[in-house]
Amino acid sequence: MTQRHQRHPRRRRGLAGLALTAGAALALTACSGGAGTDAEAGAGSEAGGTTASAAQPRVALTYDGGLLVLDADTLEQRADIELAGFNRVNSSGDGRHVLVSTTDGFQVLDTGAWTTADGEHRVAEPELTDLVFDAPTPGHVVRHGDKTILFSDGTGETTVFDTADLLDASSTGELPETEQIPAPEAHHGVSIELEDGTLLTTIGDSEGRTGVRALDADRDEIARSEECPSVHGEGTTADEVAVFGCSDGVLVYDDGTFTKLPAADAYGRTGNAYVTDSSPVMFGDYNSDPDSEGYELTQLTMVDTAAKSSSVVDLPEGVAYTWKGVARTADDDVLVLGTDGALHRLDGETGEATDSWPVIDPWTGPAEWQDSHPSLTVVGDSAWVTDAATRSIHRVDAATGEVLASAELPAAPNEIAVVTG
């Protein structure tokens, strides 16, 4: 049965103080935040803050009991915001705001740096606002084209809004107009809206997930595939080809048609997709052992969405990673943060290892997915590496491996998101 969507007007709320304390956040299932980065700085903001000579990118970090906001270049601390519980962060895509998953939904964190429509750069004090996109058990955040897409695991509902419309939220106290699309059943899922208005959204219920369906701009179903058991994670490659991870391969959506690409092994789970808009090649995490314990992996899947083919890439001997340690570079290559403490660069077309640069001490994967452990994110020419064991963060030149800045933190960092300012 096709369920109709609703559009909701803006809601006005005030702003919370800098040291806002919220209720304990839910323990959410592990998922990729679409790399946790912004494609570009947003446009259109009311006057506020003070003028800066250039864009001021920011890093948002979670720790047990709060949020940190740092200058992304120097790594100097800009704010320490109290927030109880286990929290997750995702860049909204507007260059200014980060969405924090809390018990109420996706709460808006103003990092205090943005660029106006006329190109003026502004800075202000970071602030956790009380603006919240309602979402029982908030899950995945996806940024694609000019849209930001939120998924509520508690209801299965998808919320879509124009990314640029969020930029003024901290100034106006209003959330942007949203479209909300219900699902037949609540489940841990994900949705993405393509530029022609097609919505791709997962199929599932409380017992599990089986595939993906496509809805047109009027939200009528136009295609579906239930050949993707345990569907998790999504990405969009060149020519707007969408990919979803399955426990036995990947599911590809291209020009109105779903194609299943089976894994090389009977069990070959991909749960996170690492993509760029300029490359047809998707990389994903890969686990071929259904009885494996822990979260360390030693292989990646590589999918050519143009040729509709896939293969498995082995990491260098002795190197493992987790889902938090893979990112794509500006030139479509792959960076992997290995358990040996090094960044490993892989060719984005062949998967061949081309460089390796030591950054942090060797480490082991977490006992539970929520546990703090090293993570990686890339925006532009820079990569940021966190190290929970030493309570530190490093900014690295993504092309050369040179460590450009390092900082000690007041607590062990967990989740990370970067905004462009």
C-alpha positions in Angstrom: 0.0 0.0 0.0 1.3 3.4 -0.9 1.3 5.9 1.9 1.0 9.6 1.2 3.4 12.2 2.4 2.8 15.4 4.3 4.5 18.8 4.2 5.0 20.6 7.5 5.5 24.4 8.0 8.3 25.9 10.0 8.2 25.7 13.7 9.5 28.5 16.0 11.5 27.7 19.1 13.9 29.6 21.2 17.6 29.0 21.7 19.1 27.0 24.5 22.1 28.1 26.6 25.6 27.0 25.8 25.8 24.5 28.7 22.4 22.9 27.9 21.9 19.5 29.6 19.6 17.1 27.7 18.1 13.8 28.7 20.1 10.6 28.1 20.4 9.8 24.4 19.3 6.5 23.0 21.9 3.8 22.1 21.5 3.9 18.4 22.4 1.1 16.0 25.8 1.7 14.3 25.5 3.4 10.9 27.6 5.6 8.7 26.7 9.2 8.5 27.5 9.5 4.9 31.1 10.3 5.8 30.2 13.1 8.2 31.1 16.0 6.0 29.6 18.9 4.1 30.0 19.2 0.3 30.2 23.0 0.5 29.4 26.0 2.6 25.8 27.0 2.6 24.4 30.3 1.3 21.9 32.7 2.7 22.0 33.8 6.3 20.8 36.7 8.3 23.4 39.0 9.8 24.8 37.8 13.1 28.1 37.2 14.8 31.2 39.1 13.6 32.9 39.2 10.2 35.8 36.9 9.5 38.4 37.2 6.7 37.8 33.7 5.5 35.6 30.7 6.0 36.1 29.2 9.5 35.6 25.4 9.3 34.6 23.6 12.6 34.9 20.1 14.0 32.2 18.8 16.3 33.1 15.9 18.5 31.1 13.8 21.0 32.4 12.4 24.3 30.8 10.7 27.2 28.7 13.5 28.6 29.0 16.3 26.0 30.1 17.9 22.8 33.2 19.7 21.8 33.5 22.3 19.0 37.0 23.0 17.6 38.5 25.2 15.0 39.0 22.7 12.2 42.4 24.1 11.1 44.1 24.9 14.4 42.1 22.4 16.6 41.7 25.1 19.2 38.6 24.4 21.4 35.7 26.8 20.8 33.1 25.2 23.0 32.5 22.4 25.5 28.7 21.7 25.7 27.3 19.4 28.4 25.0 16.8 27.0 24.3 13.6 28.9 24.2 10.2 27.3 25.5 8.6 24.2 25.1 11.0 21.3 25.8 10.9 17.6 26.6 13.7 15.2 26.2 14.3 11.5 26.9 17.4 9.4 23.6 18.9 8.1 25.2 19.9 4.8 24.7 23.7 5.2 28.3 24.4 6.3 27.2 25.6 9.7 25.0 23.2 11.6 25.5 19.7 13.0 22.6 17.4 13.8 22.9 15.7 17.1 20.9 12.5 17.7 19.2 12.7 21.1 16.2 11.2 22.7 13.8 13.7 21.1 15.2 13.6 17.6 17.8 15.4 15.6 18.8 18.4 17.6 20.5 21.4 15.9 24.0 22.4 17.0 25.2 25.8 15.7 29.0 25.5 15.3 29.2 29.3 15.1 30.7 29.7 11.7 29.0 30.2 8.3 29.1 32.0 5.0 26.3 34.4 3.9 24.7 34.5 0.4 26.9 37.4 -0.6 30.0 35.5 0.4 30.6 37.2 3.8 32.2 34.9 6.4 30.7 35.1 9.9 31.6 33.7 13.3 29.8 33.5 16.6 29.8 31.4 19.8 28.8 27.8 19.2 25.5 26.9 20.7 23.3 23.8 21.1 19.9 25.2 20.1 16.6 23.7 21.2 15.5 23.3 17.6 14.7 19.6 17.1 13.5 17.6 14.1 11.1 15.2 15.8 12.3 11.6 15.2 11.7 8.8 17.8 15.0 6.9 17.7 16.8 9.1 15.2 18.9 7.1 12.7 20.7 7.9 9.5 21.3 11.4 8.1 21.9 11.6 4.3 23.0 14.6 2.3 22.5 14.5 -1.4 22.1 17.3 -4.0 20.4 20.2 -2.3 18.5 18.0 0.2 19.1 16.6 3.7 17.2 13.4 4.5 16.6 12.1 8.0 15.3 8.7 9.0 13.5 7.8 12.2 14.1 4.2 13.3 11.3 4.5 15.8 8.6 5.2 13.2 10.2 4.4 9.8 9.4 8.0 8.8 11.6 9.9 6.4 12.0 13.7 6.7 13.3 15.7 3.8 14.2 19.4 3.7 16.2 21.8 1.5 19.6 21.9 3.0 20.2 25.6 2.5 17.0 26.5 4.3 18.5 25.3 7.6 21.3 27.9 7.5 19.2 30.7 9.1 17.6 28.5 11.7 19.9 29.7 14.5 19.1 33.3 13.7 15.3 32.9 13.2 14.6 30.2 15.7 12.7 28.3 13.0 13.3 25.0 11.4 12.9 24.8 7.6 9.7 23.4 6.0 9.9 19.6 5.8 8.3 16.8 3.9 7.6 13.7 5.9 7.1 10.4 4.2 5.7 7.5 6.4 6.8 3.9 6.1 4.6 0.8 6.4 6.6 -0.4 9.4 9.2 1.0 11.7 12.7 -0.3 11.2 16.4 0.7 11.3 16.5 2.1 7.8 17.8 4.8 5.5 16.4 7.0 2.7 17.8 9.1 -0.1 16.1 11.6 -2.5 17.6 11.8 -6.0 17.7 15.1 -7.9 14.6 14.1 -9.9 12.6 13.7 -6.7 12.7 9.9 -6.6 12.9 8.7 -3.0 14.8 5.4 -2.4 13.8 4.0 1.0 14.5 0.8 2.8 11.9 -2.0 3.4 11.8 -3.6 6.8 10.0 -4.1 10.1 11.0 -4.9 13.7 12.2 -8.3 12.7 14.6 -7.3 9.9 15.2 -5.5 6.6 14.8 -7.0 3.1 15.3 -4.4 0.4 14.6 -1.0 -1.0 11.7 0.6 -2.8 11.6 3.6 -5.1 8.9 6.3 -4.8 8.3 9.0 -7.5 7.9 12.7 -6.7 4.3 12.1 -5.8 5.4 9.3 -3.5 3.8 6.5 -5.5 5.9 3.3 -5.6 7.5 2.8 -9.0 10.0 0.0 -8.3 11.2 -2.3 -5.5 13.7 -5.0 -4.8 13.6 -7.4 -1.8 16.9 -9.0 -2.7 18.9 -7.1 -0.1 18.8 -8.9 3.3 19.9 -6.8 6.2 20.1 -3.7 4.0 22.2 -1.1 5.7 24.1 2.0 4.5 23.8 3.9 1.2 25.8 6.0 -1.2 25.4 7.8 -4.5 28.2 7.5 -7.2 28.8 9.3 -10.5 25.7 9.7 -12.7 23.6 9.5 -9.5 23.7 5.7 -9.3 22.7 4.7 -5.8 24.1 1.7 -3.9 22.9 -0.1 -0.7 24.8 -2.7 1.4 23.3 -6.2 1.9 24.5 -9.2 3.9 25.2 -11.0 0.6 26.3 -8.2 -1.7 25.1 -4.8 -2.8 22.0 -3.5 -4.4 22.3 -0.9 -7.2 19.6 1.5 -8.4 20.3 3.0 -11.8 17.9 4.8 -14.1 14.8 3.3 -12.6 16.1 -0.3 -12.2 17.4 -2.3 -9.3 20.3 -4.7 -9.9 21.7 -7.1 -7.3 25.4 -7.7 -7.3 26.1 -10.8 -5.3 29.1 -10.9 -2.9 32.1 -13.0 -3.6 31.3 -15.2 -0.6 28.0 -16.8 0.5 28.0 -14.4 3.4 29.6 -11.1 2.3 28.1 -8.2 4.3 28.5 -4.6 3.4 27.0 -2.1 5.8 28.6 1.2 4.9 29.2 2.8 1.5 32.1 5.2 0.8 31.5 7.1 -2.4 32.1 10.4 -4.3 29.8 12.1 -6.8 32.6 12.1 -9.4 33.6 8.4 -9.4 31.5 5.4 -10.5 33.4 3.2 -8.0 31.9 2.6 -4.6 34.0 1.1 -1.7 32.3 -0.5 1.2 33.2 -2.4 4.4 33.2 -6.2 3.9 32.8 -9.0 6.3 32.8 -12.6 5.0 32.5 -14.4 8.4 29.0 -14.6 9.8 30.5 -15.8 13.1 33.1 -13.1 13.5 33.4 -11.3 16.8 34.3 -7.7 17.3 34.4 -5.0 14.7 37.8 -5.3 13.0 37.7 -6.0 9.3 40.6 -6.6 6.8 38.8 -6.4 3.5 36.8 -3.8 1.5 34.3 -4.4 -1.3 34.9 -2.4 -4.5 31.9 -1.9 -6.8 32.0 -0.5 -10.3 28.5 0.9 -10.7 29.0 1.6 -14.4 30.1 -2.0 -15.3 27.8 -3.5 -12.6 30.7 -5.6 -11.2 32.3 -6.1 -7.8 35.4 -7.4 -6.2 37.1 -7.8 -2.8 40.2 -5.7 -1.9 42.6 -7.0 0.8 44.3 -4.5 3.0 48.1 -4.8 3.6 49.1 -7.7 5.9 48.4 -7.1 9.5 46.2 -4.1 8.9 42.5 -4.0 10.1 40.0 -1.2 10.4 36.4 -0.4 11.5 33.6 1.3 9.8 34.7 4.6 11.4 38.1 4.5 9.6 37.3 4.8 5.9 36.9 7.9 3.8 37.2 9.1 0.2 39.5 11.9 -0.8 38.9 14.9 -3.1 40.6 13.0 -6.0 38.4 9.9 -5.4 41.1 7.8 -3.7 40.4 5.9 -0.4 42.0 6.6 3.0 41.8 3.8 5.6 42.8 4.3 9.2 44.5 1.0 10.2 44.8 -0.6 13.5 48.6 -0.1 13.0 47.9 3.6 13.5 48.7 4.5 9.9 46.6 6.1 7.2 46.7 3.8 4.2 45.9 5.4 0.8 44.3 3.1 -1.9 43.8 3.9 -5.5 40.2 4.8 -6.2 40.0 2.8 -9.4 42.0 -0.3 -8.6 42.0 -0.5 -4.8 45.8 -0.9 -4.8 47.6 0.4 -1.8 49.8 3.3 -2.8 50.9 5.1 0.4 51.0 4.6 4.1 51.6 7.3 6.8 51.9 6.8 10.5 49.6 9.1 12.5 48.7 7.5 15.9 49.7 4.5 18.0 48.5 1.0 17.2 45.1 0.2 18.5 42.5 -2.5 18.7 38.8 -2.5 17.7 36.1 -1.8 20.3 34.3 -4.5 22.3 31.0 -2.7 21.7 30.3 -0.5 18.6 29.4 2.5 20.9 32.8 2.4 22.5 35.2 5.2 21.7 37.9 4.2 19.2 39.9 6.0 16.5 37.9 7.5 13.6 38.6 9.3 10.4 36.8 12.0 8.3 38.0 13.9 5.2 36.8 17.2 3.9 38.7 18.8 1.0 42.4 18.5 1.3 42.4 17.6 5.0 41.8 14.5 7.1 41.0 14.5 10.8 42.0 11.5 12.9 40.8 11.0 16.5 42.5 8.8 19.1 40.4 7.9 22.1 43.3 6.2 24.0 45.3 9.5 24.1 42.3 11.8 24.0 43.7 13.6 21.0 42.9 14.7 17.5 45.1 15.3 14.5 44.6 17.2 11.2 46.5 15.5 8.3 47.2 16.6 4.8 45.2 14.0 2.8 47.6 14.1 -0.1 50.9 13.8 1.7 50.2 12.4 5.1 51.8 15.3 6.9 50.4 16.0 10.3 49.4 19.7 10.2 48.0 20.1 13.7 47.4 18.1 16.9 45.6 18.8 20.1 44.9 17.1 23.4 41.2 16.9 24.4 39.5 17.0 27.8 37.8 13.6 27.2 38.0 10.6 24.9 36.5 11.6 21.5 33.9 9.3 19.9 31.8 10.6 17.0 33.1 13.4 14.7 31.6 15.7 12.1 33.2 18.6 10.1 31.4 21.6 8.7 33.0 24.0 6.2 32.0 27.3 7.8 
